[in-house]
Amino acid sequence: MSSSKEYLDYILEQLSDLDRVSYRIMMGEYVMYYRDKVIGGIYDNRFLLKPTKSVVAMMPDAAREIPYPGAKEMILADIDDRALISNVIKAMYDELPAAKKKKQ
């Protein structure tokens, strides 16, 4: 099952307090970016974040889920708490690898 555009729109609305949130469509799902770094994605209408130290510390009771077969576990984000999710994403930013340079 792929994720719906309506769910993507809901996630983008919940993240609207953050600057430079973007996404890329990949095989019916959405890879999510914050300031050009991959933070996670939307898989089967679930917003999943990379399990950085900040995410795990700030959301200790969050479920861990597999986005697709063969992938590593990710953290199921509590997207209904806008303040929390914004703070979590800001906190995880420095722990993420630098954005890759685009090939020409």
N, C-alpha and C positions, 0 to 999 in steps of 0.2 A: 504494500500500500504506500503510495506517495503522499506527501504532505500537501495540504490545501493552501491556496493563495489566501484564503480568509484567515487561517491560522498564522501565516506569515505576517499578514497585516496587523493582527492582534499583537504579536510579539514586537513588531516594529513600533506600535503605539506604546506598549509597555516600556520600551527602551528609548522613548522619545526625549527623555531628559539627558541622554548621552549624545555627545557630538560624534559625527563620523561613524555611525553604525551603518554597515552595508551588508549585502549578501550576494551569493553567486548560486545559481541553480546548477545542481549536479544530479543527474539521473532521477529527477522528480523530487529531490530533497533540496535543502538550502544550507549552504555553508555560511556561517555568520562571522562577520568581521567587526572589530572595534579598532578604529584608528589604524587600519590596514593589517592588523594581526588577527589570525584565526582564533576565535574564542570558543567555538563549538559549532552546533548546527541544529537544524530542525529535521527530525527523522520520525516518520510516521506520526506527525502532529505532536511530537514531544520536543521541548527545547532542552537540549543537552549541552553541558559545558565541559571543557577540558578539566580534568581533576588536578588542578594546580594546588599548591599548599594553601593559598588564600581561599580558594573555593571550598576545599575540604574543611578548613578551620571555621569559615563563616557559615557553612551549611552542613554541620556535622551529621544531622539526621536525614539528609537527602538520600534518596534511593540512587543506587548505581545501576545503570542500564547499558546494554549493548546496542549501539545505534543500528548495526546491520551485522550479519554473520561474518565472523572473522575479525571484527574490529575490537579495539580495546574498550574497556568500560569507561563510561562518562557519567557525569553527575546530572540527574534530573533536576532542573532548576525550578524553584518556586517563583513562577513568573507573576503571580497575583500580588506579591509584595514589591511594588515598583521601587521603593527606596532601597530595600535590601538588594535586589538584583542589580540596580545601578551601582551600588557600593561594591558588590562582589566583582562585577566586571571591571570597575576602576582598579580594584586591588589586584586583580590577576594580571593586569596589563604588563607590568614590569617582569613578571615571571614567564611570559610567553616569548618564544623565539622571534627574532627580528623578521619582518616581512621579507620574502624572497624577491630578488630583483627579477623583473619580467625579461624574458629572452626576446631578442629582437629578430 
